[in-house]
Amino acid sequence: MKKICCILFQAMISSLCFAQQSGIPNNVTLAISARSYADRIVLRYAPANPILFNQANKVGYIVERANFINGVSNDKLTFAPIAGSPFKRWSEEQWERALIEEKLKDSTAAKIAGLAMVFSDPDATAQGGDVMKDGLKSFKDQKDNADMRFGFALIAANRSRVAAEGLAVRISDPTVSLGQTYVYRVRINQPISNVANEIAYVKVTCGNFNEKYLSNNKTVKLSEGDGAIAFSFPESLEYYAFTAERSDDNGATYKKIIKTPELNLKPTGFTGKSDFAYGDTGLTNYKKYRYRIWVSTPFADEMILSEFIAIPKDKTPPPAPFLKTATHIKPKQVELLWELTAKNTGDLKGFTIKRGAQENGRYSLISKGILSASTRNYIDETFDPDGSNYYVVEAVDTAGNSSHSFQAYVTLIDSIPPAMPFISSAIIDSVGKISIKVRPNTERDFMGYQVLKANSKDHEFSVVTETFKDSLGRTTFTLNDSTTLNTLTKNIYYKVVAFDTHFNQSVPSKIIELTKRDTIPPVSPLITGFIVSDTSVVINFVNSSSEDAARNILLRREIGQLKFDSLFSNTNASITKYTDVKITGGRQYEYAMIARDDGGLSSKISRSIQIKTLLNNRLPAPIIQGTYDGQAKKVSLSFVVDDKVINRRLKVEIYKRTDEKSLWKTYKIIDFEKGKTFVDEPAEGQKGMNYTIRLTDANKNVSNFSNELQLKY
């Protein structure tokens, strides 16, 4: 356990050192790293051993900042403490409060943060008893325990932002300016004996954070094997572990193949470089798989490193099938039956059927595509009735390799079924009686018809009547049936099959569709919920479940009125919500619904709900205007406020989003000053931005959102 903890710590502490300036000695007692965002800089740091870690948990860390000056060494810069310095490990009350909040978001993250709390408790690190009782063994056990607690605590800080903040090894500095370069330094809050070793520095420029800054699809080395994919990529100070995802459906969905981050473990004392690597097995050869590799950074997040496509390869043909029989089972059908004698079918994809006119001649493909691997028979309806027909069955694997059976010859039976019947007319009357007329077949061996019926084209048809010749050889060509009208299905379907005296049956006629007279009203829709504001009422509902429901209608009346008014007529079954903005605040309304089917029948009125609307205390909505200066590359925004509230102490909340499909994000909150403009500087490469605003006053009253301003750069 000790060796594993040491290895994990080495991997973690090295990943924190990547942002340090060159010239810092290797035996520093602290490591520090920084990440820049447009509005803040986040620092991550850690002590180098358990003794310093336990000391820092008691006294905290001093974090200071200076403006970077080119040509001036770090120790000559003027540093000032960051607000909140010294940063100390949380108290028990802070831990408990943070863990409760974290558990509501992510139980796993809460457990990681709890691990950091337990293993960093300075009161739990001391061991009781006589440390001299077992001599060196007792000292060794204590050291091993300290190493373990230290290693797991810092690993938890790498995996959880809450854990890192609770241990005081992560802070965020929001008092920064975009484009400014700073130097930060950190030390343990205690007297310094060696300035070179006990203070850690990091230089960072405040700028927009690129979430794909590690992405490099060429960094991965790929090996495509038989049913397996192996990949590797170099280690880096930017990350300490990785996970991977695989898509089996060409990128539509991904699933994790590495559920917990994989560390790059090295033997104790190993100083060289090595690669991260993973092997994915149990795959289907020649199937395209998409992979995404995510790397874990010391900032408790995962970054995309690489996306690539891999295809396992195989060139071994499948076992050859054994074609048992080729039989002429019906006038226009030859059935092939085969089997596989080999027990191991490997990566068998399926079968293809080929036919030729000569035993050793050319064979042509007759099956449409590749039959499934479980298929053991095939019906051929395209054979030559006047010539010779030879067949072979080919087995095909996922790589396209194939093997074929021996040839089989089929002896044909001379028999022809009747022609496909033709239904000339079909009528259903008001009481459900049905009359179907068929154009007579003219074959000499024609015997009669079967009439088949179903309630849907996709259902299995069942025989309802037969019209075979009677004892005098007479056949009727008018077929009668009946059905009930009081059903939920509005259509009924028929087809006819002809038979000859050898009981060869024809191809079924074309399916005819008859529409019943509708006698059943639709099921009522249902109001399932509502949301009331001072400007609107949102009604959630479930549309009528009846198949023939053509329209769902939302009704409303003010309390005290006798008649409902039609508020909204819905012909789209996917719409299940309506926002009623034509209300007066403080009044009471009653809502209900009905449905109408395509036959004009109406459902019963649904169960109604009564709602009292809220009084509207909102501020008048502002107007946002703005332009983009292409030469200065700046956006200038101005705000128009109603004269009724212009003398109040107003604040303007500014929201941004990149396009109409993106979510709004709060950008700035500023004090409103009449005639004053606000200047925004777009990020490099940005093509445009959408803005909107709303007002708040000192009494926390708010306005509705303004118009949406769309600017293109």
C-alpha positions in Angstrom: 0.0 0.0 0.0 2.9 2.4 0.8 4.5 1.9 -2.6 1.2 2.5 -4.4 0.5 5.7 -2.4 4.0 7.0 -3.2 3.6 6.2 -6.9 0.2 7.9 -6.9 1.6 11.0 -5.1 4.5 11.2 -7.5 2.1 11.2 -10.5 -0.1 13.8 -8.8 2.7 16.2 -7.6 4.5 16.1 -10.9 1.3 17.2 -12.7 1.1 20.3 -10.4 4.6 21.3 -11.4 4.0 21.9 -15.1 3.4 25.7 -14.8 6.4 26.5 -12.7 9.1 28.6 -14.1 12.4 27.1 -15.1 15.2 27.5 -12.6 13.2 26.3 -9.5 15.1 23.6 -7.7 13.8 20.0 -7.8 13.7 19.7 -4.0 11.0 22.4 -3.5 8.6 21.8 -0.6 5.6 23.1 -2.5 4.2 22.7 -6.0 1.9 25.1 -7.7 -0.1 25.3 -10.9 -2.5 27.9 -12.3 -5.4 28.0 -14.8 -6.8 31.2 -16.3 -10.3 32.1 -17.2 -11.6 35.4 -18.6 -12.9 36.5 -15.1 -10.7 34.6 -12.7 -7.5 32.7 -12.1 -7.6 29.4 -10.3 -4.6 28.1 -8.3 -3.8 24.6 -7.3 -0.9 23.8 -5.0 0.3 21.1 -2.6 3.1 20.4 -0.1 5.7 17.8 -0.9 5.4 15.5 2.1 3.0 14.5 4.9 4.8 16.5 7.6 4.4 19.8 5.6 0.8 18.7 4.8 -0.2 18.2 8.4 1.6 21.5 9.4 -0.3 23.4 6.6 -3.6 21.9 7.7 -3.0 23.6 11.1 -1.6 27.0 10.1 -2.7 27.4 6.4 -1.1 28.8 3.3 0.0 32.3 2.4 -0.9 33.1 -1.2 0.4 36.4 -2.7 0.2 38.1 -6.1 2.4 40.5 -8.1 2.2 42.0 -11.6 4.7 40.4 -13.9 7.5 42.7 -15.1 9.7 41.5 -17.9 13.3 41.1 -16.9 12.6 41.3 -13.2 13.1 38.1 -11.2 10.3 36.7 -9.0 12.0 37.6 -5.7 12.3 41.3 -6.8 8.6 41.7 -7.5 6.2 43.4 -5.1 3.8 40.9 -3.8 0.5 41.5 -2.0 -1.6 38.8 -0.2 -4.7 37.5 -2.0 -8.0 38.3 -0.2 -8.6 35.6 2.4 -4.9 34.7 2.9 -3.8 32.8 4.9 -6.1 30.0 3.5 -6.8 27.3 6.1 -8.4 23.9 6.1 -12.1 24.1 6.7 -13.6 23.7 10.2 -15.8 20.7 10.9 -18.9 22.9 10.5 -17.7 24.1 7.0 -17.0 20.5 6.0 -20.4 19.3 7.1 -22.2 22.1 5.3 -20.2 21.6 2.1 -20.7 17.8 2.1 -24.5 18.2 2.5 -24.6 20.6 -0.5 -22.3 18.3 -2.5 -24.3 15.2 -1.8 -27.4 16.9 -3.2 -25.5 17.3 -6.5 -23.3 14.2 -6.7 -23.1 11.5 -4.1 -19.8 10.2 -5.5 -18.2 13.6 -5.4 -19.5 14.0 -1.8 -17.8 10.7 -0.9 -14.5 11.9 -2.4 -14.7 15.2 -0.5 -15.5 13.2 2.7 -12.4 11.1 2.1 -10.3 14.3 2.0 -11.9 15.6 5.2 -11.1 12.3 7.1 -7.6 11.8 5.8 -6.6 15.5 6.4 -7.8 15.7 10.0 -4.7 16.8 12.0 -6.2 15.5 15.2 -6.5 12.0 13.7 -2.9 11.7 12.5 -1.3 11.2 15.9 -1.1 7.6 17.2 -1.5 6.8 20.8 0.4 4.1 22.8 4.0 3.5 23.4 5.8 4.2 20.2 9.0 2.5 21.5 7.1 -0.7 22.3 7.9 -2.4 19.0 10.9 -0.3 18.1 11.4 0.6 14.4 8.2 -1.3 13.4 6.0 1.2 15.3 7.8 4.2 13.6 7.5 2.5 10.2 3.8 1.9 10.7 3.2 5.5 11.7 5.1 6.7 8.6 3.2 4.4 6.4 -0.1 5.6 7.8 0.9 9.2 7.3 2.0 8.6 3.7 -1.3 6.8 3.0 -3.5 9.6 4.5 -1.4 12.3 2.7 -1.6 10.5 -0.6 -5.3 9.8 -0.5 -6.2 13.3 0.7 -4.3 14.9 -2.2 -5.8 12.4 -4.7 -9.2 13.4 -3.5 -8.3 17.0 -4.0 -7.4 16.2 -7.6 -10.7 14.5 -8.1 -13.0 17.0 -6.3 -13.1 20.8 -6.3 -14.9 20.7 -2.9 -12.1 18.5 -1.5 -9.4 20.8 -2.8 -11.1 23.9 -1.4 -11.7 22.2 1.9 -8.1 21.3 2.2 -7.2 25.0 1.2 -5.1 23.7 -1.7 -7.3 25.4 -4.3 -8.3 29.1 -4.5 -9.9 31.3 -7.1 -8.7 34.9 -7.6 -11.5 37.0 -9.3 -9.7 40.3 -8.9 -7.8 40.0 -12.2 -7.9 41.9 -15.5 -8.2 40.2 -18.9 -4.8 40.2 -20.7 -2.8 41.0 -17.6 0.1 38.7 -16.6 0.7 37.9 -12.9 3.1 36.0 -10.7 1.7 34.1 -7.8 3.6 32.7 -4.9 2.6 30.3 -2.1 4.1 29.2 1.1 3.1 27.5 4.4 2.1 30.0 7.0 5.3 29.6 9.2 8.8 31.1 9.4 10.9 30.5 6.3 14.4 29.0 6.6 15.2 28.5 2.9 13.6 31.0 0.5 14.6 29.0 -2.6 12.9 25.8 -1.5 10.0 26.8 0.6 8.2 29.3 -1.7 6.6 28.2 -5.0 6.0 30.6 -7.9 3.8 30.4 -11.0 3.3 32.9 -13.8 0.0 33.2 -15.6 -1.7 35.5 -18.1 -5.5 36.1 -17.6 -7.4 35.0 -20.7 -10.2 32.9 -21.9 -9.9 29.2 -21.1 -9.9 26.8 -24.0 -11.6 23.6 -22.9 -10.0 21.7 -25.8 -6.4 23.0 -25.3 -5.2 19.5 -24.7 -6.9 18.0 -27.8 -4.5 16.4 -30.2 -5.8 13.5 -32.3 -2.3 12.7 -33.6 -0.9 12.0 -30.2 -2.4 8.5 -30.0 -0.6 5.4 -31.3 -3.2 2.8 -32.5 -3.0 -1.0 -32.9 -5.9 -2.7 -34.6 -5.9 -6.5 -33.8 -8.2 -9.4 -34.0 -11.3 -8.4 -32.0 -9.3 -5.9 -30.0 -8.0 -2.3 -30.2 -5.0 -1.1 -28.2 -4.0 2.5 -27.9 -1.3 4.5 -26.1 -0.2 8.1 -25.7 2.7 9.9 -24.0 2.6 11.0 -20.4 2.4 14.7 -19.8 2.7 17.1 -16.9 -0.7 18.4 -17.9 -2.6 15.3 -16.6 -2.1 12.4 -14.3 -4.8 9.8 -15.3 -7.3 9.1 -18.1 -10.6 7.4 -19.0 -11.9 6.4 -22.4 -15.3 6.1 -24.1 -16.3 4.0 -27.1 -19.2 4.4 -29.5 -20.6 1.3 -31.2 -23.1 3.3 -33.3 -20.8 5.7 -35.3 -20.9 8.4 -32.6 -24.6 8.6 -31.9 -23.9 7.4 -28.3 -20.8 6.7 -26.2 -20.3 4.5 -23.2 -17.3 4.4 -20.8 -15.0 1.5 -21.2 -12.8 2.8 -18.3 -15.2 3.6 -15.5 -12.5 5.0 -13.1 -9.5 7.0 -14.1 -6.4 4.9 -15.0 -3.1 6.1 -13.5 0.3 5.6 -15.1 2.0 3.5 -12.4 5.7 3.3 -12.3 8.1 1.3 -10.2 9.7 3.2 -7.2 12.8 5.0 -8.4 11.8 5.0 -12.1 12.7 8.4 -13.6 12.2 7.8 -17.3 9.2 8.5 -19.4 6.4 6.0 -20.2 3.1 6.0 -22.0 -0.4 5.7 -20.9 -2.0 2.6 -22.6 -5.2 0.5 -22.7 -6.4 -2.5 -24.6 -10.1 -2.9 -25.5 -11.1 -6.5 -26.2 -14.2 -8.5 -27.2 -14.9 -6.3 -30.3 -16.4 -7.2 -33.6 -13.9 -7.4 -36.4 -14.2 -4.9 -39.2 -16.8 -2.9 -37.3 -16.0 0.8 -37.0 -15.6 2.0 -33.4 -15.2 5.6 -32.3 -13.1 6.4 -29.2 -12.7 9.5 -27.0 -9.9 9.8 -24.5 -10.4 12.1 -21.5 -7.5 13.0 -19.2 -7.8 14.0 -15.6 -6.2 17.3 -14.5 -5.3 18.6 -11.0 -8.2 21.0 -11.4 -10.8 18.2 -10.7 -12.0 18.0 -14.2 -11.5 15.9 -17.4 -10.4 17.3 -20.7 -10.7 15.8 -24.1 -7.3 14.6 -25.4 -8.1 12.7 -28.5 -10.9 11.3 -30.7 -10.2 8.6 -33.3 -11.7 5.7 -35.3 -10.4 2.2 -35.0 -11.5 -1.0 -36.9 -10.5 -4.5 -35.7 -9.3 -6.7 -38.5 -9.7 -10.4 -39.4 -8.8 -12.5 -42.5 -9.8 -16.0 -41.5 -12.8 -17.3 -43.6 -15.8 -18.8 -41.7 -16.5 -22.6 -41.8 -18.2 -23.8 -45.1 -21.9 -24.5 -44.9 -23.4 -27.9 -45.9 -26.3 -27.5 -48.4 -28.6 -30.4 -47.4 -31.5 -30.0 -49.8 -32.8 -27.9 -52.7 -36.5 -28.7 -53.1 -39.3 -27.3 -55.4 -41.9 -26.9 -52.7 -44.4 -24.7 -54.6 -44.9 -23.8 -58.3 -42.9 -20.6 -57.9 -40.8 -21.5 -54.8 -37.6 -23.5 -54.4 -36.5 -24.0 -50.8 -32.8 -24.4 -49.7 -31.9 -26.0 -46.4 -28.4 -25.9 -45.0 -26.4 -26.3 -41.8 -23.1 -25.6 -40.2 -21.2 -28.6 -39.0 -18.5 -26.6 -37.3 -19.1 -25.8 -33.6 -17.1 -22.5 -33.6 -18.6 -20.1 -36.2 -16.3 -17.3 -35.1 -17.2 -13.9 -36.6 -19.8 -15.2 -39.0 -21.9 -12.4 -40.4 -24.4 -14.4 -42.5 -25.0 -16.1 -45.8 -25.5 -15.4 -49.5 -27.3 -17.5 -52.1 -26.0 -18.0 -55.6 -27.5 -19.8 -58.6 -26.1 -21.0 -62.0 -27.3 -22.8 -65.1 -24.3 -25.2 -65.1 -22.7 -27.2 -62.3 -19.2 -25.8 -63.0 -20.3 -22.6 -64.7 -20.8 -19.0 -63.5 -23.0 -18.4 -60.4 -24.9 -15.2 -59.8 -26.0 -13.7 -56.5 -29.8 -14.0 -56.0 -30.2 -13.2 -52.3 -30.9 -9.6 -51.4 -27.9 -8.6 -49.2 -26.5 -10.9 -46.6 -28.9 -13.3 -44.7 -28.5 -13.3 -40.9 -26.1 -15.8 -39.3 -29.0 -17.7 -37.7 -30.7 -18.3 -41.1 -30.8 -21.9 -42.3 -33.2 -21.7 -45.2 -34.0 -19.6 -48.2 -36.9 -19.4 -50.6 -36.0 -18.7 -54.3 -38.9 -17.3 -56.4 -36.8 -16.2 -59.4 -35.5 -19.5 -60.7 -35.8 -20.5 -64.4 -38.8 -22.7 -64.8 -37.7 -24.0 -68.2 -33.9 -24.5 -67.5 -31.4 -26.0 -65.1 -30.9 -24.5 -61.6 -27.8 -25.2 -59.5 -27.3 -23.6 -56.1 -24.5 -22.8 -53.6 -24.7 -21.3 -50.2 -21.8 -19.0 -49.1 -20.9 -18.2 -45.5 -19.6 -14.6 -45.1 -17.8 -13.2 -42.0 -17.6 -9.6 -40.8 -14.3 -9.1 -42.7 -15.9 -10.1 -46.1 -14.2 -13.5 -46.1 -16.3 -16.3 -47.5 -16.5 -20.0 -48.0 -19.1 -21.9 -50.0 -21.0 -25.2 -50.0 -21.0 -28.0 -52.7 -23.4 -27.4 -55.6 -27.0 -28.7 -55.4 -29.3 -29.3 -58.3 -33.2 -28.9 -58.0 -35.8 -30.9 -59.9 -38.8 -28.7 -60.7 -42.5 -29.7 -60.4 -44.6 -28.6 -63.3 -47.4 -26.6 -61.5 -48.7 -23.1 -62.0 -50.9 -21.3 -59.4 -53.8 -19.0 -60.3 -53.3 -15.4 -61.2 -53.6 -12.8 -58.5 -57.3 -11.9 -57.9 -58.5 -8.4 -58.7 -61.2 -6.8 -56.4 -63.4 -4.7 -58.6 -65.5 -3.1 -55.8 -66.0 -3.1 -52.0 -68.9 -1.4 -50.1 -69.8 -1.1 -46.4 -73.2 0.2 -45.5 -74.5 2.2 -42.5 -75.2 -1.0 -40.4 -71.8 -2.7 -41.1 -72.8 -5.1 -44.0 -70.0 -5.5 -46.5 -70.1 -6.6 -50.2 -66.9 -7.4 -52.1 -66.9 -8.1 -55.8 -64.0 -10.0 -57.5 -63.3 -10.1 -61.2 -63.5 -13.8 -62.1 -60.3 -15.8 -62.7 -60.1 -17.6 -66.0 -57.8 -20.5 -65.3 -59.1 -23.9 -66.3 -58.2 -25.5 -62.9 -59.6 -22.5 -60.9 -61.5 -23.6 -57.8 -62.4 -20.6 -55.7 -61.4 -17.8 -53.3 -60.5 -17.2 -49.6 -61.4 -13.9 -48.1 -59.1 -12.6 -45.4 -59.7 -9.8 -43.0 -57.7 -7.7 -40.5 -58.1 -4.5 -38.4 -54.7 -3.1 -39.6 -52.5 -3.5 -42.6 -49.7 -4.6 -40.3 -51.8 -7.3 -38.5 -52.0 -10.9 -39.5 -55.0 -11.5 -41.7 -57.5 -14.3 -40.9 -59.8 -16.2 -43.2 -63.5 -15.1 -42.9 -65.1 -17.0 -45.8 -64.3 -19.4 -48.7 -66.1 -19.6 -52.1 -64.9 -22.9 -53.5 -67.1 -24.5 -56.2 -70.2 -26.3 -55.1 -71.3 -29.8 -56.2 -72.6 -28.3 -59.5 -69.3 -26.7 -60.2 -70.6 -23.2 -59.6 -68.4 -20.4 -58.1 -69.7 -17.1 -56.7 -67.8 -13.9 -57.3 -69.6 -11.7 -54.8 -68.3 -12.1 -51.3 -70.3 -10.9 -48.2 -69.2 -10.1 -44.7 -70.3 -7.9 -41.7 -68.6 -6.0 -38.9 -69.6 -4.0 -35.8 -69.4 -0.2 -35.9 -69.1 0.3 -32.2 -65.3 -0.2 -32.0 -62.2 2.0 -31.6 -60.8 1.0 -34.9 -62.3 3.0 -37.8 -60.9 1.0 -40.7 -61.1 -2.6 -41.8 -58.9 -4.3 -44.4 -59.6 -7.2 -46.8 -57.6 -9.2 -49.3 -58.5 -12.3 -51.5 -56.5 -15.4 -52.4 -57.3 -17.6 -55.4 -56.9 -21.5 -55.3 -56.7 -24.1 -58.1 -57.8 -27.7 -57.9 -54.3 -28.7 -56.8 -54.6 -26.2 -53.9 -52.0 -24.0 -55.3 -52.7 -20.5 -54.1 -52.3 -17.3 -55.8 -50.5 -14.2 -54.7 -53.0 -12.2 -52.5 -54.9 -9.4 -54.1 -54.1 -5.8 -53.3 -55.4 -4.9 -49.8 -58.5 -2.8 -49.8 -59.4 -0.4 -47.0 -63.0 0.3 -45.9 -63.9 3.0 -43.4 -66.5 2.4 -40.8 -69.0 5.0 -39.7 -67.8 6.5 -36.5 -70.1 6.2 -33.5 -67.7 6.6 -30.5 -66.6 10.0 -29.3 -62.9 10.5 -28.5 -61.4 10.2 -25.0 -61.2 13.5 -23.1 -57.8 15.2 -22.8 -56.5 16.0 -19.3 -55.0 19.0 -17.6 -52.0 17.7 -15.6 -50.5 20.9 -14.1 -50.1 24.6 -14.2 -47.6 27.4 -13.4 -48.9 30.9 -12.5 -46.9 34.1 -12.8 -47.8 37.7 -12.8 -47.9 37.8 -16.6 -49.0 34.4 -17.7 -50.5 31.0 -16.8 -48.8 27.9 -18.2 -51.1 24.9 -18.7 -49.6 21.4 -19.0 -51.9 18.8 -20.5 -52.2 15.3 -22.0 -53.9 15.1 -25.4 -56.7 12.7 -26.1 -55.5 9.1 -26.5 -58.1 8.3 -29.2 -56.5 7.4 -32.5 -59.0 9.5 -34.5 -58.8 12.6 -32.3 -58.1 15.4 -34.7 -58.2 18.4 -32.4 -57.6 19.1 -28.6 -59.2 22.3 -27.4 -58.3 24.3 -24.3 -61.2 26.2 -22.7 -61.2 29.2 -20.3 -63.7 31.3 -18.5 -63.5 33.9 -15.8 -65.0 32.8 -12.5 -68.6 33.9 -12.4 -69.1 33.5 -16.2 -71.4 30.8 -17.5 -69.7 30.1 -20.9 -66.3 28.8 -21.7 -64.3 30.4 -24.5 -62.0 28.5 -26.8 -58.5 29.6 -25.9 -56.3 27.2 -27.9 -57.0 24.6 -30.6 -54.2 22.0 -30.8 -53.9 19.8 -33.9 -50.3 18.6 -33.1 -50.3 15.7 -30.6 -46.7 16.5 -29.6 -47.7 19.9 -28.1 -48.5 19.4 -24.4 -48.2 22.9 -23.0 -49.8 26.3 -23.6 -48.9 29.7 -22.2 -51.9 32.0 -21.6 -50.7 35.6 -21.7 -54.1 37.2 -22.1 -54.8 37.4 -18.4 -55.4 40.2 -15.9 -53.4 39.9 -12.8 -55.4 39.2 -9.6 -58.4 37.6 -11.4 -59.6 34.0 -11.1 -60.0 31.8 -14.2 -61.3 28.2 -14.8 -59.6 26.0 -17.4 -60.9 22.8 -19.0 -60.4 20.7 -22.2 -62.4 18.8 -24.9 -61.4 16.8 -27.9 -63.0 16.4 -31.4 -62.4 13.5 -33.7 -62.2 13.6 -37.5 -65.9 12.6 -37.7 -66.9 15.7 -35.7 -67.7 13.9 -32.5 -66.7 15.7 -29.3 -65.5 14.2 -26.0 -66.9 15.0 -22.6 -65.5 18.2 -21.1 -62.4 17.3 -18.9 -62.1 17.9 -15.2 -61.5 21.7 -14.8 -59.0 23.6 -12.6 -59.5 27.0 -11.0 -56.5 29.4 -10.9 -56.0 32.8 -9.3 -53.5 34.9 -11.2 -50.9 37.1 -9.5 -50.8 40.9 -9.4 -48.1 42.2 -11.7 -45.5 44.2 -9.8 -42.8 44.0 -12.5 -40.8 47.0 -13.6 -41.4 48.1 -17.3 -39.2 46.1 -19.6 -36.1 47.9 -20.9 -34.8 48.1 -24.5 -31.3 47.1 -25.5 -29.5 48.7 -28.4 -26.0 48.2 -29.6 -23.4 48.2 -32.4 -20.2 46.4 -33.3 -17.1 48.5 -34.2 -15.1 46.2 -36.6 -12.0 48.4 -36.5 -11.8 48.6 -32.7 -13.3 45.1 -32.4 -15.6 46.2 -29.6 -19.4 46.0 -28.9 -21.1 49.2 -27.6 -24.4 48.6 -25.7 -27.0 51.2 -24.6 -30.1 50.8 -22.6 -33.5 52.6 -22.8 -35.5 52.7 -19.6 -39.1 53.8 -19.0 -39.4 57.4 -17.6 -41.5 56.1 -14.8 -38.6 54.3 -13.1 -35.5 56.1 -14.6 -34.9 58.0 -11.3 -34.8 54.8 -9.2 -31.6 53.1 -8.2 -31.6 50.5 -11.0 -29.2 47.8 -11.8 -28.9 46.2 -15.3 -28.4 42.4 -15.6 -26.6 41.6 -18.9 -27.0 38.2 -20.4 -25.2 36.6 -23.4 -25.4 33.6 -25.6 -23.6 32.7 -28.8 -26.7 31.7 -30.8 -30.4 31.1 -30.4 -29.9 27.4 -29.5 -27.5 28.2 -26.6 -28.5 28.9 -23.0 -28.4 32.4 -21.6 -25.5 33.1 -19.2 -25.3 36.0 -16.8 -22.4 38.2 -18.0 -22.4 41.4 -16.0 -24.5 43.3 -13.4 -23.9 47.0 -13.6 -25.5 50.2 -12.2 -27.8 52.0 -14.6 -26.8 55.5 -15.6 -28.9 57.4 -18.2 -27.0 57.9 -21.4 -24.0 55.7 -20.4 -22.9 52.9 -22.7 -21.4 49.6 -21.8 -18.4 48.2 -23.9 -17.8 44.5 -24.4 -14.8 43.0 -26.1 -15.5 39.8 -27.9 -13.1 36.9 -27.7 -10.7 36.2 -30.5 -12.4 34.3 -33.4 -15.9 34.9 -32.2 -18.4 35.3 -35.1 -21.2 37.0 -33.2 -23.2 37.3 -29.9 -26.8 37.7 -28.7 -27.6 40.0 -25.8 -30.6 40.7 -23.5 -31.1 42.6 -20.3 -33.5 43.0 -17.4 -33.7 45.6 -14.6 -33.8 45.3 -10.8 -34.4 48.0 -8.2 -33.4 48.5 -4.6 -36.6 46.7 -3.5 -35.7 43.6 -5.5 -38.4 44.3 -8.1 -37.5 43.0 -11.5 -38.6 43.7 -15.1 -39.3 41.3 -17.9 -36.4 40.6 -20.2 -35.8 43.1 -23.0 -35.6 42.4 -26.7 -32.9 40.1 -27.9 -30.1 42.0 -29.7 -28.2 39.9 -32.3 -24.8 41.2 -33.5 -22.6 39.6 -36.1 -18.9 40.3 -36.3 
